[in-house]
Amino acid sequence: MDLKAVAHLGRFREITTTLVKYGFDDIVDRLDIPGRKYLEKIRVHTRHMTTWERIRKVLEELGPTFIKCGQILSQRADLLPRELLEELVKLQDDVPPEDFPEMKKVLEKNFERPLDQIFSEIEEIPIAAASLAQVHRAVLRENDREVAIKIQRPGITETIKMDMDILERIAVRLDGRVESLKVYNLPQLVQRIRKLMLQELNFIQEMRNMQVVRTRLNPDEGIVIPDVYPQYCNKSLITMELSRGSKMKDVRIHELKNRATMAKKGVSFSMSHALEYGFFHADPHPGNILIDEDENMILLDWGMVGRLTDRVRYELVDLISAVVDNDVEEVTEALISFTTGRENVNRNMVQNEVLEIISNFTSMPLKEINLGQVLMDLTSILRSQGRILTTDLSIMIKSLITAEGTARMLYPDLDVIREAEPIVRRISKERYRPQNLFKGLQKNIRYLYKFQHQLPRQVMDIITQLDRGDLAIRFQHQNLEGLQGTLEKIINRLVIGIIIGTMFLGSGLIIMAGTGPLIWGYPALGLFGYIIALILGLRLIFSMIRSRKH
């Protein structure tokens, strides 16, 4: 066991104790925890809870890292069952605020100069607090502007890194021991979550995300992104303009005057930035949206965003068009192209399930179709085939569902398909513009040039290796541990059987020769050989009978 593992033993014990507490004994058993039987004493009554509720309780009890993991996984409808997703969406990371003296130390450490030289005022009571950071109102001394300072909690980065180290070890162990989990590729999934969480902890990246979106805002969109002050930002804090408004989840929706317009602008903003720019807010839920007195929507919390390549954007537009046109074959091919995993896919089975989902919506008016939910239902089909969506695409679909749900809170009769139509039309035109087609042709010509330049050298390398006898075909076996163990048992029994037969034969020859010393008139060495052979034979038969029973 390395030093890092030893340092994490206390936290590892806390994690396994919580798992047993909520009845996940099978997982702990797979981890080979010493002293397993003593954990039974801390079990709580969980009969009234579903499995999904118990998972949520475990995540909540284990704190910020696990809550954030759950929130990230809540965006993976292609991986997880709907019942679990509904529980993960309930995860809240609202926690009591850190004492201001501790937060002040973080500020002083990062600014490296007295705070009163930068701010003429800082409120000690935060205006918002979460598990990773909390926000304090302040006033800049240089221009008397009100700002909001988002400050990371002390030690949160180290806590998350430690928890993710433990999770990576658990993922590797479970991936190797639970066949049903292999489709999820747990080690790779945990590494992806680790990357996303560390990105969210890098407030410089969040600042840049906000700057990028602000440059693409249309003044008439009705969407506001707070301005930032880069000179007062770093990895642990962001200083931005103070946004005044009420959280959308707390607003009396029926009192808003322009609900329909706000809903249309909100869903149009989400779809256009994802499909046109390939850059979008990963979680536009009502808790991240303020509504100001002019009924503008202020989008907060840009720590987690999604990005799509041009190819994925275009293929996603094709998928949406195929869904609207009820083109089952096109939908099937698009879905398979978006996923990774086992290559052998039963296309007929997938196509039949796609047909079933699409047919459920053909009789519905377009305005009643929840486009994001249709996409999520479609992508969930491939889970049984051992294929999963790429992470950013899955996050985009979940983001679209959240944006639709938020918009329909404002205006239940919103026609999402109609709002998407002009965006899809614009992207289709952009895709087939002469300059874009020419750019694609140039790219293909460059690839062909590289290929024809590299091909002769690569062929010569192969011929040279063949000539020297250095060319070898490498095979990699997977999941053959059980077969290996069975072969070892067979070989061991065969060797023991040969030894027993040899002992019987040798003892018989000694007895026939009549060589002394004698016992009861028979050679002692021959009798001794018979007895040993008989014992080994009976033991071999007993072990074979026992193995059949198990």
N, C-alpha and C positions, 0 to 999 in steps of 0.2 A: 504494500500500500504506500503511495507516494505522500509527500508532506502535505500537498494540497488536500488530498482526501482526508488525512488526519485532521487538518484544520477545520474541515467541514462536518466532522462527525456529529457535533451537537445539532446542527441544522438538519442533517440527514435523519437523525433520530426523531426530531420534531415532525418532519414530513411523514415518516413511516408511522409514527404514533397517530397522527391525524387520519391517515388512510385507514388504519385498523379501527379507529374510533367511529368512523362512518361506514364500516362494514366492507371495506375493500381488501379483505384478507387474501384473496387470490393473487392480487398484485404484489402484496408484501411477500407472499410465499415464493413468488418467482424471483424475488430479490435476494433470497437466502439470508434473511436478517437473523443474526444470533440473538438468543433470548426471546424468540418469537412468542412463546407461550405466555410470557409475563405481560404482553401487550393486551391480552384479552380483558384485563381488569378495567381498562379505560373506555370500553365500548359504550356508546350512547344508544338510546332507543330510537331506531330508524325505520320501524315497520310502517309508519305512516308516510314515509318519504319514498318517492320514486328514485330509481337509480340516477336520473338526471338531476334531481334536487340534491341528492347526496354529493354529486360531483361539484355542484355550485357551492355547497356548504364547505367542502374541503378547500376550494380555491379561495373563498372569502376568509376562512380561518387562517390560511397560510400567508396572507398578506399581499403587499403591492405587486411583487413579481408574478405571483400566480393569478391575481386578479387581471393584470395586464395580459397575461397569456390567454386567459379565458376570453377577454374582450377581443383579442386578435383572432382567436379561433372562432369566435361568433361570426366572423366574416367568411368562414369556409364552409358554405353550404354544400359544396361538392364533396367534402370529407365527412361531415357529421350529420347525424339524423336530425330531423326538424325539432323533435322534442328537446334534444340537448341544446340546440341553437336558441330555442325560446327561453331556456334557463340561463344560458350564458349572457343573453341580452340584458338580463336583470342585474348583472354584476355592477355594483357601484363602488367607486373608489373614494367616496367622500369620507374623510377622516378628520379627527380633531386637529386644529392647526398647531404647528410647531411654535414654541415660545419665540417671541421676536428677538431676544438677545442671541439665540442660536442662528436665526436668519440674518441678523445684522453681521455676525461673524463671516457668513458666506459672502455678503455684500462687500465688506471691507477687504476680504481676501482677494476677491476678483477685481475690485477697482484699484486696490493698492494705494489708496489715498483717502483722507477723511471724507466721510459721506457728506458733511455739511458744505464741502466745496462743490459738490455736484447737485445736491438736492436741498432746497430750502425747507422742505417738509416731507416727512415719510410717516404714513399712518401705521401704527404698530398692529392694529387689528386687521387681518387680511380681508379682502373683499371676496376671495374665493380660496378654497383649500382642497387639494386632492392628494393622492398618495405619492406622486412624484414631485409635485411643486405646489407652491401657493403664491397668490398674487396680492401685492400691496399697492395702494394708491400713494403717489408721490408728486412733488412739484419740482420741475427742473429750475435750477437757480439761473441758468443763462437766459431763459426766455419766459419764465413763469408759466410754462405750459403744464397742464395736468397729464401725468403719465401713469401707466400701470407697469409694475415691475414683476415679472414672472420669475420666481427664484426657486431653484432646485433645493429639495430638502437635503440636509447634511447627511452624507454617507449613503445616499440612495443608490449611487452607481455601484459602489462596492457590494451592497446588499444584492442587487440584481445580478451582478457577475457571479457571486457566490452561488445564488440559487440556480442560475443557468448552468453552472458547472455540474451541480448535483443532478439537474434534470437531464443533462447530456449523458451522464453515467447511467441513470435509470433507463433512458431511452435505448441505449445500446444493449443493456441487459434484457429488456423486454422484447426488443426487436429480434434478438437471437433465440428467445425462448417461447414466444407466443406466435404461432403461425398465422393466426387471424389478423395480427397487427402489421404484418409485413407489407401489406398493400399501402399503408400510410407512410412507410419509410420514416419511422419515428426519429432516428438520429438527424436526418436531413431536415425534417419538420422543425425540430427543436433548434437547430442551427439557424434556420430562417427566422424563427420567432426571436431568437437572440439578436440577430442583425437588426430586425425591425425595432426592437426595444431600445437598443443602443443608439439607433438613429433618432428615436424620439427623445432620448436624453441629450442629444447634441443640439442645443438651442441655436447654435449658429446655422444649422441646416433649417430649422424651423423659421428663423428670420429670413433666410434666402427664399424659402417657399412662399412666404408672405409677400416678399418683394416681387417674385415672378408673377404671382396672381394679380397684384396691383397693376403691373404694366399691361395686363391684358383685359382689364376691366373697362366695360363700356359705361359712361356716366349715366346712361338711361336704363341700366340693368336693374337698379334698385338693390344692388348688392354692395356692401361696404367691407373692406379689409383694413384693419387698423394699420396706420403708418408706423414704421419702426425707426429707432435711433441707433444706427449701427455702431457709433462710437461708444455707446453704453450697453453693448451686447457682447456676450461671449458664450462659451459652451454651457455655462451654468446659469445664465440669466438673460432675459430679454427685456428691454425697455421699449415700450410702445405707447402710442397715444391712448388715453383713457377713453374707452367707448361707453357711452351712457345709453342704457336701454334695459328692457326687461327680458329675461329668458323666455324663449318662445313657449316652453312647457308651462310657464306660469301666467301667460297672457290669456285674457278672456277673448277667445278667437271671435266670438259673435259681435264684439264691439269694434272690430277692425273694419274700416271703410272700404278698403281695396283688397279684400281677401283673394278674389279670383286673379287679379293682376299679380299679386305677390306670389301666389302659387305657380302661375305660369312662368314668371321670371326665375323663380327658384329652381324649378325642374329644368328649364331651358339652360340656366347657368351650369348646372351639374352635368347635363348631357353634352353641351357644346364644349366644355373644357375637357371632358374625357374623350369625346370622339374627334374633336377638331385639333386639340392641342396635345392630347395624350397625357394630361396632367390634371389630377383631380383630388379633392378632399376625400379622405378615406372614410370618414364617419360624420356625415352632415346631419346628426340627429338634433332634436329640439334643444337639448341641453347645451349644444355648441353654437346656438344661434340666439342673438339678441335682436329685438325689434325696437327701433328708436321711435321718437315722437313723430317723425315723418313717414313712418311705416316702411323704412328701409330695413333689410335684413343684414345684420353684422355677423360675419362668419369668424368664429374663434377656433383656436387649437389646431394649428397647422403642422403639428409635430409628425403626423403620419399622413403621407400622401401616396397616391398610386401613379405609376407611369406606364404608358403603353407605347410600343414601337409603332411606326407607320404601318407596317404589315398587319399587326394585330388590330389596329384601328380600322383599317379597310375591311379585314375579314369579319370584324364585329359588326360593321355596317351591313355587310352581306348577310350575316346571320339574322340581324333584325329585319332586313327586307324579306328574307326567306320565311321568317315567322309570320310576318304580316300577309305574305302571299300564299301561305299554307303549302310551301314547297318542302315536303317532307325529306326528299332525297338531299336537297341542298343543306337543310338544317342538320341532317345526320353527318354529312361530310364535314361541315364546319365545326360541329361539336368535337368530332374525333381529332381534327387538326389542332384544336385548342388544348388538348390534354397530353399528359405524359404518363408512362407506365408500361404495362404489358402490351406488346405489339399486336398480339393476336386478338382481334376484337370481332365478336359475332355481330356483323353489320346488320343482318336480318333482324336479330333480336332488338338491337338498338333502334332500328328504323320502325319496328312495330310499336315500341314504347313511345318514340317521338310522335308517331301517328296518333296514338291514344291521347297524348297531352295536347297536341295541336287541335285535334278534333273537339276537345272540350271548350275551346275558345272560338271555334268557327261560328257558332250560333250566337255569340255574345256581341253586343255593340262594341265598337272599338274603344269608346270612352270608358267602358267598364273593365278593360283588360289592364291588368297590372303587369307592365312589360318586364320589370325587374324580376317579379316572381315567376313569370313564364320562363325567363332565361335560367333562373335558379333551378326550377323543376327539370328543365332539359339537361342541365349539366349534372344533376344528381343521378341521372340515368346511368352514367358511365362508371359510377362507383362500384357497381356489381361486376363490372368488367375489369376491375383492377386499374382503372385509369383515373387520374385526377387533374383538375385544372391547374394551369400555371398560377402562381400566387397573385400577381398583379391583376390578372383577369378576374380571378375569384373576388378579390377586394373591390374591383370596379363594379361587378354585378351586385355585390352586397351594398356598395355605396349608392347604386342606382335605386335599389329597393328602399333604402333609408330615405333617400331624397324624395322618392315618390310618396312614401308614407308621410313624410313631413309636409309635402305640398298638399296632400289630400286632407291633412288636419285643417289646413286653411280653407280648402275648397274641395269638398268631396266629389263634385261632378267633373273634376279635371280630366280632360282627354289627353293622356300622355302620348298616345300614338300621333295625334295631330300636332302636338308640340315637337315631337321628334322628327316629323316628316321634313320640314325645311332644313333641319340640320343634316339629315341623311342625304337630302338632295344636294346640299352644298358640298358635302364631302365626296359624293359620287362625281360631281363636276370637277372638283379639284383633282381627283384621282386620275381622270382621263384628259386633263389638260395637256396640250402638246409638249409644254416644257417638262412636265412631270414624266410623261411617257419617254421623252428623249433622255431625261436623267436616268430612268430605269434601264434604257437601252445602253447608255454609257457604262453603267455599273456592270451589266452583263458582259459587255465587251471587255472590261477590265478583268473580270473573273476568267473569261475565256483565254485572254492573253496570259494571265498568270498560269492557268492550267496547261496551256500548250508549251509554256516555258519550263514548267516544273516536271511535266510528264516524262520526257526523255531521261532526265536524271534519275527520277524515281524508278523507271523501268530498268535502267542500268544497275541501280543499287540492288534490285531484286535478283537480276541475273547474276551479279557478282556474288551475292550470298548463296544462291543455288550452286554456283560453280565451286565455292569453298565448302559447301555442305553446312553453312551456318544458318540456313533458313529453317525455322522451326515453327510448328503450329502449337499455340498455347491454349490449353483448355483450363477453364476454371469451374470447379464444381461448387454447387451451393445446396444447402439443406440436405446433405448426405450423411450427417452425423449419425442418424438412426441406422442407416444401411451399414455404415462402418462398424458400429457396435455389434450388429447382427452377424456380420462376417467374422468379427473377432471371436464371438461365442462359438460359431460353427467350427472355426479352425482349432480353437482350444479343445473342444469336445472330440474332434477328429484325432488330435495328437494324443489326448488321454486314452481314447479307444485303442489306438495303435500300441501305446505303452502297455495297456492291460492285456491285449492279445499276445504281445511279446512275452510278458511275464508268465501268462498261462502256458505258452508253448515251451519256454525255457524251464519252467518248473516241472512240466511233464517229462522233458528229456532227462532232467536230473533224477527224477523218481525212477524212470526206466533204467538209468545207469546204475542205480542202487548204491551210490557213493555215500559214505558216512559223514558225520555221525548220524545215527538212526534214532527215531522216536516212534514208538509203537510199530517198529519194523519198517518204517519209511524214512527216507533221507530228510533230515531236519530242514535243510536249505530249500528243498522242493516244497515241503509243506508251508514254510514261511512265505515263499513266493506266491503260492496259491491263496493264502489268507490275505496278503496285501492286495493282490489282483481282485479278489472278491470284494474287499472293502471299497476299493476305487470304483469298481463296476457298479455296486449298489449306490454309491454317492452320485455317480454320473446319471444313473436312471432316476434317482430322486430329484436331482436338479432339473432334468428334462420335464418330468411330470409337473413340478412346481411352476416352471416357466410357462407351460401351456395354460395353467389355471389363471395366470396373470396376463 
